[in-house]
Amino acid sequence: MSARSEPAGVDRGLDDRRWTVAERVAEAVRRRFPADALAIAVHGPLAHGDDDGGGDREAGMLVVTYRPGTGPPPATRRVDGVLVDLTVAAAEDYLAQARVLSPLWPLTADRYVTTQPLHDPTGWLRTLRDEHLGRLARARPAEFSTAARQAWYRGSAAHSRAARLAEWYETDQALLMLGEARLAAATVTGLLSRTYFRDPGDAVRRTGLAGADMTEVGVVLARQAEELAARGRAVDGTVDELLSA
């Protein structure tokens, strides 16, 4: 998945309300903000074009503006039964985000690489994709290991918290923290293998962590700690290491 390319085309099914709503949103943005909109696109499942589009599935949309603080405000709202999640970002700001390898990279990379344009007269979305893939090509292994270590700390803390809550019979809270631990462990796997995912559900599914219980998640985190140590630095360190990180 780390080397995926943008789909050559997506079948915009006539019965998929998400495409209809997305195109209406794009048209309204161009009409109301003609001097601000550099590019408008969809991302996520709709951009991949390989799910059924039924029910109240989400239409993830991106509006790229020439300058910060222009265009429509970011918003999330249901429109004709379709949940529209509208991200608005200035071109340079979004390109800067695409160059960052953060601990959440496995959950953010897909929106830089796989988009479907609704308005892109200058080919800016290709620039976005190329910038991100170029950053990956230049990345050193230590950068991914460092990001994975940060994600591991988040997962380990969530797992420990889930275990304590379970001991106190705070079942609902324990399940929420266990879910956080699963997702963090999935992002660690993604970073160590340079694999990105479409969304959190895809992350836990593809890494085999969907439905993993407390013990199973603990085993995965322990194995990841060993791999991180083998890659140059143990997850446990000294005060001096903390202050010189």
C-alpha positions as CSV (number, residue, x, y, z in Angstrom):
1,M,0.0,0.0,0.0
2,S,2.9,2.3,0.6
3,A,3.5,2.6,-3.2
4,R,-0.1,3.0,-4.3
5,S,-0.8,5.3,-7.2
6,E,-3.8,7.5,-7.7
7,P,-6.7,5.7,-9.5
8,A,-6.9,6.4,-13.2
9,G,-10.7,6.9,-12.8
10,V,-13.5,6.3,-10.5
11,D,-17.0,5.1,-11.5
12,R,-19.3,7.8,-10.2
13,G,-22.4,5.6,-9.8
14,L,-25.6,7.5,-10.6
15,D,-27.2,5.9,-7.5
16,D,-24.4,7.1,-5.2
17,R,-25.8,10.2,-3.5
18,R,-22.3,11.1,-2.2
19,W,-21.1,12.1,-5.7
20,T,-24.2,14.1,-6.3
21,V,-23.8,16.0,-3.0
22,A,-20.1,16.4,-3.5
23,E,-20.5,17.9,-7.0
24,R,-23.2,20.3,-5.6
25,V,-20.9,21.4,-2.9
26,A,-18.0,22.0,-5.4
27,E,-20.3,24.0,-7.6
28,A,-21.5,26.1,-4.7
29,V,-17.9,26.8,-3.6
30,R,-16.8,27.8,-7.0
31,R,-19.8,30.1,-7.3
32,R,-19.5,31.8,-3.9
33,F,-15.6,31.9,-3.7
34,P,-14.5,32.2,-7.4
35,A,-11.3,34.0,-6.5
36,D,-10.3,31.7,-3.6
37,A,-10.7,28.1,-4.7
38,L,-7.6,26.7,-6.2
39,A,-8.7,23.0,-6.1
40,I,-11.7,21.0,-4.9
41,A,-11.5,17.2,-4.4
42,V,-12.9,14.2,-2.6
43,H,-10.8,11.8,-0.6
44,G,-11.4,8.6,1.4
45,P,-13.7,5.8,0.2
46,L,-15.4,8.0,-2.3
47,A,-12.1,8.7,-4.0
48,H,-11.2,5.0,-4.1
49,G,-14.6,4.2,-5.6
50,D,-14.7,0.7,-4.3
51,D,-17.4,0.6,-1.6
52,D,-21.1,0.5,-2.0
53,G,-21.9,4.1,-1.2
54,G,-25.0,3.1,0.6
55,G,-26.6,4.5,3.8
56,D,-25.2,7.6,5.4
57,R,-21.6,7.1,4.4
58,E,-19.3,10.1,4.5
59,A,-18.2,12.3,1.6
60,G,-14.8,13.6,2.6
61,M,-14.0,16.8,0.7
62,L,-11.1,19.1,0.4
63,V,-11.1,22.8,-0.7
64,V,-7.7,24.2,-1.3
65,T,-7.4,28.0,-1.3
66,Y,-4.8,30.4,-2.7
67,R,-4.4,32.2,0.7
68,P,-4.9,31.3,4.3
69,G,-8.2,32.5,5.9
70,T,-10.2,32.5,2.6
71,G,-12.9,30.4,1.1
72,P,-15.6,28.6,3.1
73,P,-15.1,27.7,6.7
74,P,-14.3,24.0,7.5
75,A,-17.5,22.2,8.4
76,T,-19.2,18.9,9.0
77,R,-22.9,18.6,8.2
78,R,-25.4,16.2,6.8
79,V,-26.7,17.3,3.4
80,D,-29.6,15.3,1.9
81,G,-28.6,12.3,4.1
82,V,-24.9,12.4,3.2
83,L,-22.4,13.4,5.9
84,V,-20.1,15.9,4.3
85,D,-16.8,16.5,6.1
86,L,-15.3,19.6,4.5
87,T,-11.6,20.4,5.0
88,V,-10.4,23.8,3.9
89,A,-6.7,24.6,3.7
90,A,-4.4,27.1,2.1
91,A,-2.2,25.5,-0.6
92,E,1.1,26.1,1.0
93,D,-0.1,25.0,4.4
94,Y,-1.5,21.8,3.1
95,L,1.7,21.1,1.1
96,A,3.6,21.6,4.4
97,Q,1.4,19.1,6.1
98,A,2.1,16.6,3.3
99,R,5.8,16.8,4.0
100,V,5.5,15.9,7.7
101,L,6.1,12.3,8.9
102,S,4.2,12.4,12.2
103,P,3.1,9.4,14.4
104,L,-0.3,9.7,12.6
105,W,1.2,9.3,9.1
106,P,-0.5,5.9,8.5
107,L,-3.9,7.6,9.0
108,T,-3.2,10.8,7.0
109,A,-1.2,9.8,4.0
110,D,-4.1,8.5,2.0
111,R,-5.7,11.9,1.6
112,Y,-2.5,13.2,0.1
113,V,-2.0,10.4,-2.4
114,T,-5.5,9.3,-3.3
115,T,-7.9,12.2,-4.3
116,Q,-10.4,12.7,-7.1
117,P,-10.7,16.2,-8.4
118,L,-13.9,18.1,-8.8
119,H,-12.1,21.3,-9.7
120,D,-8.3,21.4,-10.4
121,P,-7.5,23.5,-13.4
122,T,-3.8,23.9,-12.6
123,G,-3.1,20.2,-11.6
124,W,-2.4,21.2,-8.0
125,L,-3.5,17.8,-6.7
126,R,-0.8,16.1,-8.6
127,T,1.7,18.5,-7.0
128,L,0.3,17.5,-3.6
129,R,0.7,13.8,-4.4
130,D,4.2,14.2,-5.8
131,E,5.3,16.3,-2.8
132,H,4.2,13.6,-0.4
133,L,5.7,10.7,-2.3
134,G,8.9,12.7,-2.7
135,R,9.1,13.2,1.0
136,L,8.7,9.5,1.6
137,A,11.4,8.8,-0.9
138,R,13.8,11.1,1.0
139,A,12.8,9.8,4.5
140,R,15.5,8.0,6.5
141,P,14.5,4.8,8.4
142,A,15.2,6.5,11.7
143,E,12.4,9.0,11.0
144,F,9.8,6.2,10.7
145,S,11.2,4.5,13.8
146,T,11.1,7.8,15.8
147,A,7.4,8.3,14.8
148,A,6.6,4.7,15.5
149,R,8.1,5.0,19.0
150,Q,5.9,8.0,19.8
151,A,2.8,6.1,18.6
152,W,3.9,3.2,20.7
153,Y,4.0,5.3,23.8
154,R,0.4,6.4,23.2
155,G,-0.7,2.8,22.6
156,S,1.1,1.5,25.7
157,A,-0.4,4.2,27.9
158,A,-3.9,3.5,26.6
159,H,-3.4,-0.2,27.1
160,S,-2.3,0.3,30.7
161,R,-5.2,2.6,31.4
162,A,-7.6,0.0,29.9
163,A,-6.3,-2.7,32.1
164,R,-6.6,-0.6,35.2
165,L,-10.2,0.4,34.3
166,A,-11.1,-3.2,33.7
167,E,-9.8,-4.1,37.1
168,W,-12.1,-1.4,38.6
169,Y,-15.0,-2.8,36.5
170,E,-15.3,0.4,34.5
171,T,-16.1,-1.7,31.5
172,D,-17.3,1.1,29.1
173,Q,-14.2,3.3,29.7
174,A,-11.9,0.3,29.5
175,L,-13.3,-0.6,26.1
176,L,-12.8,2.9,24.8
177,M,-9.1,2.9,26.0
178,L,-8.6,-0.5,24.5
179,G,-9.9,0.8,21.2
180,E,-7.3,3.6,21.4
181,A,-4.6,1.1,22.2
182,R,-5.6,-1.0,19.1
183,L,-5.4,2.0,16.8
184,A,-2.1,3.2,18.2
185,A,-0.6,-0.3,17.8
186,A,-1.9,-0.4,14.2
187,T,-0.2,2.9,13.4
188,V,3.0,1.6,14.9
189,T,2.8,-1.4,12.5
190,G,2.1,1.1,9.6
191,L,5.1,3.2,10.4
192,L,7.5,0.3,10.8
193,S,6.3,-1.2,7.5
194,R,5.8,2.2,5.7
195,T,2.1,1.3,5.1
196,Y,-0.7,3.8,5.2
197,F,-4.4,3.1,5.7
198,R,-7.6,4.7,4.5
199,D,-9.1,5.3,7.9
200,P,-8.9,3.9,11.5
201,G,-11.2,1.0,10.7
202,D,-9.0,0.0,7.8
203,A,-5.9,0.3,10.0
204,V,-7.1,-2.1,12.7
205,R,-8.6,-4.5,10.1
206,R,-5.4,-4.7,8.0
207,T,-3.1,-5.2,11.0
208,G,-5.3,-7.9,12.6
209,L,-6.1,-5.8,15.6
210,A,-9.9,-5.4,15.1
211,G,-11.5,-7.2,18.0
212,A,-8.2,-8.0,19.7
213,D,-8.6,-8.4,23.4
214,M,-6.5,-6.9,26.2
215,T,-4.0,-9.8,26.2
216,E,-3.6,-9.9,22.5
217,V,-3.0,-6.1,22.2
218,G,-0.4,-6.4,25.0
219,V,1.4,-9.1,23.1
220,V,1.5,-6.9,20.0
221,L,2.8,-3.9,21.9
222,A,5.5,-6.1,23.6
223,R,6.6,-7.4,20.2
224,Q,6.7,-3.9,18.8
225,A,8.8,-2.7,21.7
226,E,11.4,-5.4,20.9
227,E,11.4,-4.3,17.2
228,L,11.9,-0.7,18.2
229,A,14.8,-1.6,20.4
230,A,16.4,-3.6,17.6
231,R,16.1,-0.5,15.4
232,G,18.3,1.5,17.6
233,R,16.6,2.7,20.8
234,A,14.6,1.0,23.5
235,V,11.2,2.4,24.4
236,D,12.5,2.7,28.0
237,G,15.3,5.3,28.6
238,T,17.0,7.5,31.1
239,V,16.2,11.0,32.3
240,D,19.2,12.3,30.3
241,E,17.8,10.7,27.1
242,L,14.4,12.3,27.8
243,L,15.9,15.8,28.1
244,S,18.2,15.4,25.1
245,A,15.6,13.9,22.8
